[in-house]
Amino acid sequence: MTRTIYILNGPNLNLLGLRQPEIYGQDTLADVQALCEAVAGEFGLALRMEQSNWEGQIIDWIHEARDKAAGIIINPAALTHTSVAVLDALNAFDGPVIEVHISQVHKREAFRHKSYVSLRADAVMAGFGIEGYALAMRHMGGLLAK
């Protein structure tokens, strides 16, 4: 049976490639999805990639993943620093969770240094650009192979 990985993207990531390219680069979410699908194929994994600007929608997908996903890769974007609700939802998920940030958040504003999601994450990728998603997929494949 193929195991599915949920890749969840938070607020403003729908503008990836357009918004602040000096920080986030020129790549789009479609580029991220193509990259992740290629890596998922190496491990025999399926993926479901979603993006929402609404915290509640992201929480609903995390809840859904409890029954449908082997793991979650999440770029919570600004919700990283504000959402105890996303943390609580992730704490109710039994599989591995990997947090991804395109930029190196620790070289940015001080408020971006705190991550609620990191309290649950099994790994954190930050500052690798969209390659961080591919690294997260490879790490997820390794975790699930154990």
MODELLER restraints for C-alpha pairs under 7 A, 6 or more apart:
rsr = mdl.restraints
at = mdl.atoms
rsr.add(forms.Gaussian(group=physical.xy_distance, feature=features.Distance(at['CA:2:A'], at['CA:44:A']), mean=6.61, stdev=0.5))
rsr.add(forms.Gaussian(group=physical.xy_distance, feature=features.Distance(at['CA:2:A'], at['CA:45:A']), mean=5.87, stdev=0.5))
rsr.add(forms.Gaussian(group=physical.xy_distance, feature=features.Distance(at['CA:2:A'], at['CA:46:A']), mean=6.39, stdev=0.5))
rsr.add(forms.Gaussian(group=physical.xy_distance, feature=features.Distance(at['CA:3:A'], at['CA:45:A']), mean=5.29, stdev=0.5))
rsr.add(forms.Gaussian(group=physical.xy_distance, feature=features.Distance(at['CA:3:A'], at['CA:46:A']), mean=6.00, stdev=0.5))
rsr.add(forms.Gaussian(group=physical.xy_distance, feature=features.Distance(at['CA:3:A'], at['CA:69:A']), mean=6.74, stdev=0.5))
rsr.add(forms.Gaussian(group=physical.xy_distance, feature=features.Distance(at['CA:3:A'], at['CA:70:A']), mean=5.80, stdev=0.5))
rsr.add(forms.Gaussian(group=physical.xy_distance, feature=features.Distance(at['CA:4:A'], at['CA:45:A']), mean=5.80, stdev=0.5))
rsr.add(forms.Gaussian(group=physical.xy_distance, feature=features.Distance(at['CA:4:A'], at['CA:46:A']), mean=4.52, stdev=0.5))
rsr.add(forms.Gaussian(group=physical.xy_distance, feature=features.Distance(at['CA:4:A'], at['CA:47:A']), mean=5.09, stdev=0.5))
rsr.add(forms.Gaussian(group=physical.xy_distance, feature=features.Distance(at['CA:4:A'], at['CA:48:A']), mean=7.00, stdev=0.5))
rsr.add(forms.Gaussian(group=physical.xy_distance, feature=features.Distance(at['CA:4:A'], at['CA:69:A']), mean=4.91, stdev=0.5))
rsr.add(forms.Gaussian(group=physical.xy_distance, feature=features.Distance(at['CA:4:A'], at['CA:70:A']), mean=5.70, stdev=0.5))
rsr.add(forms.Gaussian(group=physical.xy_distance, feature=features.Distance(at['CA:5:A'], at['CA:46:A']), mean=6.21, stdev=0.5))
rsr.add(forms.Gaussian(group=physical.xy_distance, feature=features.Distance(at['CA:5:A'], at['CA:47:A']), mean=4.67, stdev=0.5))
rsr.add(forms.Gaussian(group=physical.xy_distance, feature=features.Distance(at['CA:5:A'], at['CA:48:A']), mean=6.28, stdev=0.5))
rsr.add(forms.Gaussian(group=physical.xy_distance, feature=features.Distance(at['CA:5:A'], at['CA:69:A']), mean=5.46, stdev=0.5))
rsr.add(forms.Gaussian(group=physical.xy_distance, feature=features.Distance(at['CA:5:A'], at['CA:70:A']), mean=5.82, stdev=0.5))
rsr.add(forms.Gaussian(group=physical.xy_distance, feature=features.Distance(at['CA:5:A'], at['CA:71:A']), mean=4.99, stdev=0.5))
rsr.add(forms.Gaussian(group=physical.xy_distance, feature=features.Distance(at['CA:5:A'], at['CA:72:A']), mean=5.64, stdev=0.5))
rsr.add(forms.Gaussian(group=physical.xy_distance, feature=features.Distance(at['CA:6:A'], at['CA:47:A']), mean=5.77, stdev=0.5))
rsr.add(forms.Gaussian(group=physical.xy_distance, feature=features.Distance(at['CA:6:A'], at['CA:48:A']), mean=4.89, stdev=0.5))
rsr.add(forms.Gaussian(group=physical.xy_distance, feature=features.Distance(at['CA:6:A'], at['CA:49:A']), mean=5.93, stdev=0.5))
rsr.add(forms.Gaussian(group=physical.xy_distance, feature=features.Distance(at['CA:6:A'], at['CA:65:A']), mean=6.95, stdev=0.5))
rsr.add(forms.Gaussian(group=physical.xy_distance, feature=features.Distance(at['CA:6:A'], at['CA:69:A']), mean=6.29, stdev=0.5))
rsr.add(forms.Gaussian(group=physical.xy_distance, feature=features.Distance(at['CA:6:A'], at['CA:71:A']), mean=6.44, stdev=0.5))
rsr.add(forms.Gaussian(group=physical.xy_distance, feature=features.Distance(at['CA:6:A'], at['CA:72:A']), mean=4.81, stdev=0.5))
rsr.add(forms.Gaussian(group=physical.xy_distance, feature=features.Distance(at['CA:6:A'], at['CA:73:A']), mean=6.16, stdev=0.5))
rsr.add(forms.Gaussian(group=physical.xy_distance, feature=features.Distance(at['CA:7:A'], at['CA:48:A']), mean=6.08, stdev=0.5))
rsr.add(forms.Gaussian(group=physical.xy_distance, feature=features.Distance(at['CA:7:A'], at['CA:49:A']), mean=4.58, stdev=0.5))
rsr.add(forms.Gaussian(group=physical.xy_distance, feature=features.Distance(at['CA:7:A'], at['CA:50:A']), mean=6.28, stdev=0.5))
rsr.add(forms.Gaussian(group=physical.xy_distance, feature=features.Distance(at['CA:7:A'], at['CA:72:A']), mean=5.92, stdev=0.5))
rsr.add(forms.Gaussian(group=physical.xy_distance, feature=features.Distance(at['CA:7:A'], at['CA:73:A']), mean=4.69, stdev=0.5))
rsr.add(forms.Gaussian(group=physical.xy_distance, feature=features.Distance(at['CA:7:A'], at['CA:74:A']), mean=5.64, stdev=0.5))
rsr.add(forms.Gaussian(group=physical.xy_distance, feature=features.Distance(at['CA:8:A'], at['CA:49:A']), mean=5.97, stdev=0.5))
rsr.add(forms.Gaussian(group=physical.xy_distance, feature=features.Distance(at['CA:8:A'], at['CA:50:A']), mean=5.07, stdev=0.5))
rsr.add(forms.Gaussian(group=physical.xy_distance, feature=features.Distance(at['CA:8:A'], at['CA:51:A']), mean=5.86, stdev=0.5))
rsr.add(forms.Gaussian(group=physical.xy_distance, feature=features.Distance(at['CA:8:A'], at['CA:73:A']), mean=6.32, stdev=0.5))
rsr.add(forms.Gaussian(group=physical.xy_distance, feature=features.Distance(at['CA:8:A'], at['CA:74:A']), mean=4.70, stdev=0.5))
rsr.add(forms.Gaussian(group=physical.xy_distance, feature=features.Distance(at['CA:8:A'], at['CA:75:A']), mean=6.22, stdev=0.5))
rsr.add(forms.Gaussian(group=physical.xy_distance, feature=features.Distance(at['CA:9:A'], at['CA:50:A']), mean=6.10, stdev=0.5))
rsr.add(forms.Gaussian(group=physical.xy_distance, feature=features.Distance(at['CA:9:A'], at['CA:51:A']), mean=4.43, stdev=0.5))
rsr.add(forms.Gaussian(group=physical.xy_distance, feature=features.Distance(at['CA:9:A'], at['CA:52:A']), mean=6.50, stdev=0.5))
rsr.add(forms.Gaussian(group=physical.xy_distance, feature=features.Distance(at['CA:9:A'], at['CA:74:A']), mean=5.96, stdev=0.5))
rsr.add(forms.Gaussian(group=physical.xy_distance, feature=features.Distance(at['CA:9:A'], at['CA:75:A']), mean=4.84, stdev=0.5))
rsr.add(forms.Gaussian(group=physical.xy_distance, feature=features.Distance(at['CA:9:A'], at['CA:76:A']), mean=5.65, stdev=0.5))
rsr.add(forms.Gaussian(group=physical.xy_distance, feature=features.Distance(at['CA:10:A'], at['CA:51:A']), mean=5.77, stdev=0.5))
rsr.add(forms.Gaussian(group=physical.xy_distance, feature=features.Distance(at['CA:10:A'], at['CA:52:A']), mean=5.41, stdev=0.5))
rsr.add(forms.Gaussian(group=physical.xy_distance, feature=features.Distance(at['CA:10:A'], at['CA:53:A']), mean=5.78, stdev=0.5))
rsr.add(forms.Gaussian(group=physical.xy_distance, feature=features.Distance(at['CA:10:A'], at['CA:75:A']), mean=6.10, stdev=0.5))
rsr.add(forms.Gaussian(group=physical.xy_distance, feature=features.Distance(at['CA:10:A'], at['CA:76:A']), mean=4.44, stdev=0.5))
rsr.add(forms.Gaussian(group=physical.xy_distance, feature=features.Distance(at['CA:10:A'], at['CA:77:A']), mean=5.08, stdev=0.5))
rsr.add(forms.Gaussian(group=physical.xy_distance, feature=features.Distance(at['CA:10:A'], at['CA:79:A']), mean=6.95, stdev=0.5))
rsr.add(forms.Gaussian(group=physical.xy_distance, feature=features.Distance(at['CA:11:A'], at['CA:52:A']), mean=5.89, stdev=0.5))
rsr.add(forms.Gaussian(group=physical.xy_distance, feature=features.Distance(at['CA:11:A'], at['CA:53:A']), mean=3.91, stdev=0.5))
rsr.add(forms.Gaussian(group=physical.xy_distance, feature=features.Distance(at['CA:11:A'], at['CA:54:A']), mean=6.88, stdev=0.5))
rsr.add(forms.Gaussian(group=physical.xy_distance, feature=features.Distance(at['CA:11:A'], at['CA:77:A']), mean=5.95, stdev=0.5))
rsr.add(forms.Gaussian(group=physical.xy_distance, feature=features.Distance(at['CA:11:A'], at['CA:78:A']), mean=6.61, stdev=0.5))
rsr.add(forms.Gaussian(group=physical.xy_distance, feature=features.Distance(at['CA:12:A'], at['CA:53:A']), mean=6.26, stdev=0.5))
rsr.add(forms.Gaussian(group=physical.xy_distance, feature=features.Distance(at['CA:14:A'], at['CA:29:A']), mean=6.79, stdev=0.5))
rsr.add(forms.Gaussian(group=physical.xy_distance, feature=features.Distance(at['CA:14:A'], at['CA:51:A']), mean=6.72, stdev=0.5))
rsr.add(forms.Gaussian(group=physical.xy_distance, feature=features.Distance(at['CA:16:A'], at['CA:24:A']), mean=6.93, stdev=0.5))
rsr.add(forms.Gaussian(group=physical.xy_distance, feature=features.Distance(at['CA:16:A'], at['CA:27:A']), mean=6.58, stdev=0.5))
rsr.add(forms.Gaussian(group=physical.xy_distance, feature=features.Distance(at['CA:16:A'], at['CA:28:A']), mean=4.89, stdev=0.5))
rsr.add(forms.Gaussian(group=physical.xy_distance, feature=features.Distance(at['CA:16:A'], at['CA:29:A']), mean=6.17, stdev=0.5))
rsr.add(forms.Gaussian(group=physical.xy_distance, feature=features.Distance(at['CA:17:A'], at['CA:25:A']), mean=5.99, stdev=0.5))
rsr.add(forms.Gaussian(group=physical.xy_distance, feature=features.Distance(at['CA:17:A'], at['CA:26:A']), mean=4.10, stdev=0.5))
rsr.add(forms.Gaussian(group=physical.xy_distance, feature=features.Distance(at['CA:17:A'], at['CA:27:A']), mean=4.80, stdev=0.5))
rsr.add(forms.Gaussian(group=physical.xy_distance, feature=features.Distance(at['CA:17:A'], at['CA:28:A']), mean=4.75, stdev=0.5))
rsr.add(forms.Gaussian(group=physical.xy_distance, feature=features.Distance(at['CA:18:A'], at['CA:26:A']), mean=6.93, stdev=0.5))
rsr.add(forms.Gaussian(group=physical.xy_distance, feature=features.Distance(at['CA:23:A'], at['CA:103:A']), mean=6.35, stdev=0.5))
rsr.add(forms.Gaussian(group=physical.xy_distance, feature=features.Distance(at['CA:24:A'], at['CA:102:A']), mean=6.23, stdev=0.5))
rsr.add(forms.Gaussian(group=physical.xy_distance, feature=features.Distance(at['CA:24:A'], at['CA:103:A']), mean=6.25, stdev=0.5))
rsr.add(forms.Gaussian(group=physical.xy_distance, feature=features.Distance(at['CA:24:A'], at['CA:129:A']), mean=6.81, stdev=0.5))
rsr.add(forms.Gaussian(group=physical.xy_distance, feature=features.Distance(at['CA:32:A'], at['CA:130:A']), mean=6.22, stdev=0.5))
rsr.add(forms.Gaussian(group=physical.xy_distance, feature=features.Distance(at['CA:33:A'], at['CA:49:A']), mean=6.94, stdev=0.5))
rsr.add(forms.Gaussian(group=physical.xy_distance, feature=features.Distance(at['CA:35:A'], at['CA:134:A']), mean=6.47, stdev=0.5))
rsr.add(forms.Gaussian(group=physical.xy_distance, feature=features.Distance(at['CA:36:A'], at['CA:133:A']), mean=6.67, stdev=0.5))
rsr.add(forms.Gaussian(group=physical.xy_distance, feature=features.Distance(at['CA:36:A'], at['CA:134:A']), mean=5.61, stdev=0.5))
rsr.add(forms.Gaussian(group=physical.xy_distance, feature=features.Distance(at['CA:36:A'], at['CA:137:A']), mean=6.62, stdev=0.5))
rsr.add(forms.Gaussian(group=physical.xy_distance, feature=features.Distance(at['CA:37:A'], at['CA:47:A']), mean=6.92, stdev=0.5))
rsr.add(forms.Gaussian(group=physical.xy_distance, feature=features.Distance(at['CA:39:A'], at['CA:134:A']), mean=6.42, stdev=0.5))
rsr.add(forms.Gaussian(group=physical.xy_distance, feature=features.Distance(at['CA:39:A'], at['CA:137:A']), mean=6.44, stdev=0.5))
rsr.add(forms.Gaussian(group=physical.xy_distance, feature=features.Distance(at['CA:39:A'], at['CA:138:A']), mean=6.73, stdev=0.5))
rsr.add(forms.Gaussian(group=physical.xy_distance, feature=features.Distance(at['CA:40:A'], at['CA:46:A']), mean=6.17, stdev=0.5))
rsr.add(forms.Gaussian(group=physical.xy_distance, feature=features.Distance(at['CA:40:A'], at['CA:137:A']), mean=6.58, stdev=0.5))
rsr.add(forms.Gaussian(group=physical.xy_distance, feature=features.Distance(at['CA:43:A'], at['CA:141:A']), mean=5.78, stdev=0.5))
rsr.add(forms.Gaussian(group=physical.xy_distance, feature=features.Distance(at['CA:52:A'], at['CA:58:A']), mean=6.54, stdev=0.5))
rsr.add(forms.Gaussian(group=physical.xy_distance, feature=features.Distance(at['CA:59:A'], at['CA:86:A']), mean=5.89, stdev=0.5))
rsr.add(forms.Gaussian(group=physical.xy_distance, feature=features.Distance(at['CA:59:A'], at['CA:89:A']), mean=6.10, stdev=0.5))
rsr.add(forms.Gaussian(group=physical.xy_distance, feature=features.Distance(at['CA:62:A'], at['CA:89:A']), mean=6.30, stdev=0.5))
rsr.add(forms.Gaussian(group=physical.xy_distance, feature=features.Distance(at['CA:62:A'], at['CA:90:A']), mean=6.57, stdev=0.5))
rsr.add(forms.Gaussian(group=physical.xy_distance, feature=features.Distance(at['CA:63:A'], at['CA:89:A']), mean=6.63, stdev=0.5))
rsr.add(forms.Gaussian(group=physical.xy_distance, feature=features.Distance(at['CA:66:A'], at['CA:93:A']), mean=5.41, stdev=0.5))
rsr.add(forms.Gaussian(group=physical.xy_distance, feature=features.Distance(at['CA:70:A'], at['CA:95:A']), mean=5.75, stdev=0.5))
rsr.add(forms.Gaussian(group=physical.xy_distance, feature=features.Distance(at['CA:71:A'], at['CA:95:A']), mean=5.06, stdev=0.5))
rsr.add(forms.Gaussian(group=physical.xy_distance, feature=features.Distance(at['CA:71:A'], at['CA:96:A']), mean=4.95, stdev=0.5))
rsr.add(forms.Gaussian(group=physical.xy_distance, feature=features.Distance(at['CA:71:A'], at['CA:97:A']), mean=5.94, stdev=0.5))
rsr.add(forms.Gaussian(group=physical.xy_distance, feature=features.Distance(at['CA:72:A'], at['CA:96:A']), mean=6.42, stdev=0.5))
rsr.add(forms.Gaussian(group=physical.xy_distance, feature=features.Distance(at['CA:72:A'], at['CA:97:A']), mean=4.82, stdev=0.5))
rsr.add(forms.Gaussian(group=physical.xy_distance, feature=features.Distance(at['CA:72:A'], at['CA:98:A']), mean=6.38, stdev=0.5))
rsr.add(forms.Gaussian(group=physical.xy_distance, feature=features.Distance(at['CA:73:A'], at['CA:97:A']), mean=5.76, stdev=0.5))
rsr.add(forms.Gaussian(group=physical.xy_distance, feature=features.Distance(at['CA:73:A'], at['CA:98:A']), mean=4.74, stdev=0.5))
rsr.add(forms.Gaussian(group=physical.xy_distance, feature=features.Distance(at['CA:73:A'], at['CA:99:A']), mean=5.93, stdev=0.5))
rsr.add(forms.Gaussian(group=physical.xy_distance, feature=features.Distance(at['CA:74:A'], at['CA:98:A']), mean=6.27, stdev=0.5))
rsr.add(forms.Gaussian(group=physical.xy_distance, feature=features.Distance(at['CA:74:A'], at['CA:99:A']), mean=5.03, stdev=0.5))
rsr.add(forms.Gaussian(group=physical.xy_distance, feature=features.Distance(at['CA:74:A'], at['CA:100:A']), mean=5.97, stdev=0.5))
rsr.add(forms.Gaussian(group=physical.xy_distance, feature=features.Distance(at['CA:75:A'], at['CA:99:A']), mean=5.84, stdev=0.5))
rsr.add(forms.Gaussian(group=physical.xy_distance, feature=features.Distance(at['CA:75:A'], at['CA:100:A']), mean=4.82, stdev=0.5))
rsr.add(forms.Gaussian(group=physical.xy_distance, feature=features.Distance(at['CA:75:A'], at['CA:101:A']), mean=5.82, stdev=0.5))
rsr.add(forms.Gaussian(group=physical.xy_distance, feature=features.Distance(at['CA:80:A'], at['CA:115:A']), mean=5.10, stdev=0.5))
rsr.add(forms.Gaussian(group=physical.xy_distance, feature=features.Distance(at['CA:80:A'], at['CA:116:A']), mean=5.89, stdev=0.5))
rsr.add(forms.Gaussian(group=physical.xy_distance, feature=features.Distance(at['CA:80:A'], at['CA:117:A']), mean=5.87, stdev=0.5))
rsr.add(forms.Gaussian(group=physical.xy_distance, feature=features.Distance(at['CA:81:A'], at['CA:112:A']), mean=6.25, stdev=0.5))
rsr.add(forms.Gaussian(group=physical.xy_distance, feature=features.Distance(at['CA:81:A'], at['CA:114:A']), mean=5.66, stdev=0.5))
rsr.add(forms.Gaussian(group=physical.xy_distance, feature=features.Distance(at['CA:81:A'], at['CA:115:A']), mean=4.96, stdev=0.5))
rsr.add(forms.Gaussian(group=physical.xy_distance, feature=features.Distance(at['CA:81:A'], at['CA:116:A']), mean=6.07, stdev=0.5))
rsr.add(forms.Gaussian(group=physical.xy_distance, feature=features.Distance(at['CA:83:A'], at['CA:116:A']), mean=6.74, stdev=0.5))
rsr.add(forms.Gaussian(group=physical.xy_distance, feature=features.Distance(at['CA:84:A'], at['CA:116:A']), mean=6.41, stdev=0.5))
rsr.add(forms.Gaussian(group=physical.xy_distance, feature=features.Distance(at['CA:87:A'], at['CA:116:A']), mean=6.11, stdev=0.5))
rsr.add(forms.Gaussian(group=physical.xy_distance, feature=features.Distance(at['CA:87:A'], at['CA:117:A']), mean=5.33, stdev=0.5))
rsr.add(forms.Gaussian(group=physical.xy_distance, feature=features.Distance(at['CA:87:A'], at['CA:120:A']), mean=6.85, stdev=0.5))
rsr.add(forms.Gaussian(group=physical.xy_distance, feature=features.Distance(at['CA:90:A'], at['CA:120:A']), mean=6.78, stdev=0.5))
rsr.add(forms.Gaussian(group=physical.xy_distance, feature=features.Distance(at['CA:91:A'], at['CA:120:A']), mean=6.37, stdev=0.5))
rsr.add(forms.Gaussian(group=physical.xy_distance, feature=features.Distance(at['CA:96:A'], at['CA:122:A']), mean=6.23, stdev=0.5))
rsr.add(forms.Gaussian(group=physical.xy_distance, feature=features.Distance(at['CA:97:A'], at['CA:121:A']), mean=4.98, stdev=0.5))
rsr.add(forms.Gaussian(group=physical.xy_distance, feature=features.Distance(at['CA:97:A'], at['CA:122:A']), mean=5.54, stdev=0.5))
rsr.add(forms.Gaussian(group=physical.xy_distance, feature=features.Distance(at['CA:98:A'], at['CA:121:A']), mean=5.26, stdev=0.5))
rsr.add(forms.Gaussian(group=physical.xy_distance, feature=features.Distance(at['CA:98:A'], at['CA:122:A']), mean=5.69, stdev=0.5))
rsr.add(forms.Gaussian(group=physical.xy_distance, feature=features.Distance(at['CA:98:A'], at['CA:123:A']), mean=4.99, stdev=0.5))
rsr.add(forms.Gaussian(group=physical.xy_distance, feature=features.Distance(at['CA:98:A'], at['CA:124:A']), mean=5.81, stdev=0.5))
rsr.add(forms.Gaussian(group=physical.xy_distance, feature=features.Distance(at['CA:98:A'], at['CA:136:A']), mean=6.43, stdev=0.5))
rsr.add(forms.Gaussian(group=physical.xy_distance, feature=features.Distance(at['CA:99:A'], at['CA:118:A']), mean=6.93, stdev=0.5))
rsr.add(forms.Gaussian(group=physical.xy_distance, feature=features.Distance(at['CA:99:A'], at['CA:121:A']), mean=5.97, stdev=0.5))
rsr.add(forms.Gaussian(group=physical.xy_distance, feature=features.Distance(at['CA:99:A'], at['CA:123:A']), mean=6.34, stdev=0.5))
rsr.add(forms.Gaussian(group=physical.xy_distance, feature=features.Distance(at['CA:99:A'], at['CA:124:A']), mean=4.69, stdev=0.5))
rsr.add(forms.Gaussian(group=physical.xy_distance, feature=features.Distance(at['CA:99:A'], at['CA:125:A']), mean=6.24, stdev=0.5))
rsr.add(forms.Gaussian(group=physical.xy_distance, feature=features.Distance(at['CA:100:A'], at['CA:124:A']), mean=5.83, stdev=0.5))
rsr.add(forms.Gaussian(group=physical.xy_distance, feature=features.Distance(at['CA:100:A'], at['CA:125:A']), mean=4.74, stdev=0.5))
rsr.add(forms.Gaussian(group=physical.xy_distance, feature=features.Distance(at['CA:100:A'], at['CA:126:A']), mean=5.91, stdev=0.5))
rsr.add(forms.Gaussian(group=physical.xy_distance, feature=features.Distance(at['CA:100:A'], at['CA:132:A']), mean=6.35, stdev=0.5))
rsr.add(forms.Gaussian(group=physical.xy_distance, feature=features.Distance(at['CA:100:A'], at['CA:133:A']), mean=6.52, stdev=0.5))
rsr.add(forms.Gaussian(group=physical.xy_distance, feature=features.Distance(at['CA:101:A'], at['CA:125:A']), mean=6.11, stdev=0.5))
rsr.add(forms.Gaussian(group=physical.xy_distance, feature=features.Distance(at['CA:101:A'], at['CA:126:A']), mean=4.57, stdev=0.5))
rsr.add(forms.Gaussian(group=physical.xy_distance, feature=features.Distance(at['CA:101:A'], at['CA:127:A']), mean=6.49, stdev=0.5))
rsr.add(forms.Gaussian(group=physical.xy_distance, feature=features.Distance(at['CA:102:A'], at['CA:126:A']), mean=5.86, stdev=0.5))
rsr.add(forms.Gaussian(group=physical.xy_distance, feature=features.Distance(at['CA:102:A'], at['CA:127:A']), mean=5.35, stdev=0.5))
rsr.add(forms.Gaussian(group=physical.xy_distance, feature=features.Distance(at['CA:102:A'], at['CA:128:A']), mean=5.97, stdev=0.5))
rsr.add(forms.Gaussian(group=physical.xy_distance, feature=features.Distance(at['CA:102:A'], at['CA:129:A']), mean=4.27, stdev=0.5))
rsr.add(forms.Gaussian(group=physical.xy_distance, feature=features.Distance(at['CA:102:A'], at['CA:130:A']), mean=5.74, stdev=0.5))
rsr.add(forms.Gaussian(group=physical.xy_distance, feature=features.Distance(at['CA:102:A'], at['CA:132:A']), mean=6.64, stdev=0.5))
rsr.add(forms.Gaussian(group=physical.xy_distance, feature=features.Distance(at['CA:103:A'], at['CA:126:A']), mean=5.96, stdev=0.5))
rsr.add(forms.Gaussian(group=physical.xy_distance, feature=features.Distance(at['CA:103:A'], at['CA:127:A']), mean=4.28, stdev=0.5))
rsr.add(forms.Gaussian(group=physical.xy_distance, feature=features.Distance(at['CA:103:A'], at['CA:128:A']), mean=6.91, stdev=0.5))
rsr.add(forms.Gaussian(group=physical.xy_distance, feature=features.Distance(at['CA:103:A'], at['CA:129:A']), mean=6.12, stdev=0.5))
rsr.add(forms.Gaussian(group=physical.xy_distance, feature=features.Distance(at['CA:104:A'], at['CA:126:A']), mean=5.10, stdev=0.5))
rsr.add(forms.Gaussian(group=physical.xy_distance, feature=features.Distance(at['CA:104:A'], at['CA:127:A']), mean=3.73, stdev=0.5))
rsr.add(forms.Gaussian(group=physical.xy_distance, feature=features.Distance(at['CA:105:A'], at['CA:112:A']), mean=5.86, stdev=0.5))
rsr.add(forms.Gaussian(group=physical.xy_distance, feature=features.Distance(at['CA:105:A'], at['CA:113:A']), mean=6.23, stdev=0.5))
rsr.add(forms.Gaussian(group=physical.xy_distance, feature=features.Distance(at['CA:105:A'], at['CA:126:A']), mean=6.76, stdev=0.5))
rsr.add(forms.Gaussian(group=physical.xy_distance, feature=features.Distance(at['CA:106:A'], at['CA:112:A']), mean=6.90, stdev=0.5))
rsr.add(forms.Gaussian(group=physical.xy_distance, feature=features.Distance(at['CA:106:A'], at['CA:113:A']), mean=5.35, stdev=0.5))
rsr.add(forms.Gaussian(group=physical.xy_distance, feature=features.Distance(at['CA:125:A'], at['CA:132:A']), mean=5.57, stdev=0.5))
rsr.add(forms.Gaussian(group=physical.xy_distance, feature=features.Distance(at['CA:125:A'], at['CA:136:A']), mean=6.93, stdev=0.5))
rsr.add(forms.Gaussian(group=physical.xy_distance, feature=features.Distance(at['CA:126:A'], at['CA:132:A']), mean=6.73, stdev=0.5))
